[in-house]
Amino acid sequence: MHTKTIINSLLISGLLTASAAFAHSPMCSCYDNGDKTITCEGAFSDGSSAAGVTMQVKGANNKIITQGKMDKVGNYTFKKPAGDYKVVFDGGPGHQIEINGKSIKK
């Protein structure tokens, strides 16, 4: 192989690897149902399901108020806590999202 061909192959391989690393980004949004419950919808940017992803609701002191897992369609519904809270989507290392309760709207 020529040196130029080897370099081009390595560059293409590196680009493909880099794009694959970014192709699995977590996505999560939450909304207030207006009935004192909050629903969060989750997925991954590559189209893979968030079913089974761990969800936590933490109070102002970072203490877990409630936790569970996304259902088979990637939803998680919980009772809206009083006071300040945040929702944590935990899809594994490098795949966490924190949503401040104040930003969740009807």
C-alpha positions as CSV (number, residue, x, y, z in Angstrom):
1,M,0.0,0.0,0.0
2,H,1.1,3.5,-0.6
3,T,1.6,5.8,2.3
4,K,-1.0,8.2,1.0
5,T,-3.6,5.3,0.8
6,I,-2.8,4.2,4.4
7,I,-3.1,7.8,5.6
8,N,-6.5,8.2,3.8
9,S,-7.7,4.9,5.2
10,L,-6.8,5.9,8.8
11,L,-8.4,9.3,8.4
12,I,-11.7,7.8,7.1
13,S,-11.6,5.2,9.8
14,G,-11.1,7.9,12.5
15,L,-14.0,10.0,11.1
16,L,-16.3,7.0,11.1
17,T,-15.3,6.2,14.7
18,A,-15.8,9.8,15.8
19,S,-19.2,10.0,14.1
20,A,-20.3,6.7,15.7
21,A,-19.3,8.0,19.1
22,F,-21.6,11.0,18.7
23,A,-24.5,9.0,17.2
24,H,-25.8,7.8,20.5
25,S,-26.6,11.0,22.4
26,P,-29.3,10.9,25.0
27,M,-32.5,13.0,24.6
28,C,-35.0,13.6,27.4
29,S,-37.8,16.2,27.8
30,C,-40.3,16.5,30.5
31,Y,-43.7,18.2,30.7
32,D,-46.3,19.0,33.4
33,N,-49.5,17.1,32.8
34,G,-51.5,19.6,34.8
35,D,-52.8,16.9,37.2
36,K,-49.8,17.1,39.6
37,T,-47.8,14.6,37.6
38,I,-44.8,15.0,35.3
39,T,-44.1,12.9,32.3
40,C,-40.6,12.6,30.8
41,E,-40.0,11.2,27.3
42,G,-36.6,9.7,26.5
43,A,-34.7,8.3,23.5
44,F,-31.3,8.3,21.9
45,S,-30.2,10.3,18.9
46,D,-29.5,7.1,16.9
47,G,-33.2,6.1,17.2
48,S,-32.5,3.4,19.9
49,S,-35.0,3.1,22.7
50,A,-34.7,4.5,26.2
51,A,-36.8,1.7,27.6
52,G,-35.4,0.6,31.0
53,V,-33.2,3.8,31.4
54,T,-33.0,4.7,35.1
55,M,-34.8,7.9,36.1
56,Q,-34.4,9.8,39.4
57,V,-36.1,12.8,40.9
58,K,-33.9,14.6,43.3
59,G,-34.8,17.3,45.8
60,A,-32.9,20.5,46.5
61,N,-30.5,18.7,48.8
62,N,-29.7,16.2,46.0
63,K,-31.6,13.4,47.9
64,I,-33.5,11.0,45.8
65,I,-37.3,11.7,46.2
66,T,-38.4,8.9,43.8
67,Q,-36.8,6.7,41.1
68,G,-37.9,4.3,38.5
69,K,-37.2,3.3,34.9
70,M,-38.5,4.4,31.5
71,D,-41.3,2.2,30.2
72,K,-41.3,0.2,27.0
73,V,-42.0,3.3,24.9
74,G,-39.5,5.5,26.7
75,N,-41.8,7.4,29.1
76,Y,-41.6,7.9,32.9
77,T,-44.4,9.6,34.9
78,F,-44.1,10.6,38.5
79,K,-45.9,12.7,41.1
80,K,-44.7,16.3,41.0
81,P,-42.8,17.0,44.2
82,A,-43.3,20.2,46.2
83,G,-40.4,22.6,46.1
84,D,-37.3,22.6,44.0
85,Y,-36.3,19.3,42.3
86,K,-34.5,18.0,39.3
87,V,-35.0,15.0,37.0
88,V,-32.0,12.8,36.1
89,F,-32.1,10.6,33.0
90,D,-29.2,8.1,33.6
91,G,-28.5,6.2,30.4
92,G,-25.0,5.2,31.6
93,P,-21.6,6.8,31.7
94,G,-21.6,9.9,29.4
95,H,-25.3,9.6,28.8
96,Q,-26.9,11.5,31.7
97,I,-29.2,14.5,31.4
98,E,-30.4,16.7,34.3
99,I,-33.6,18.7,34.0
100,N,-34.3,21.4,36.5
101,G,-37.9,21.2,37.7
102,K,-38.4,25.0,37.2
103,S,-37.9,24.5,33.4
104,I,-40.7,21.9,33.2
105,K,-43.8,23.6,31.7
106,K,-47.4,22.5,31.0
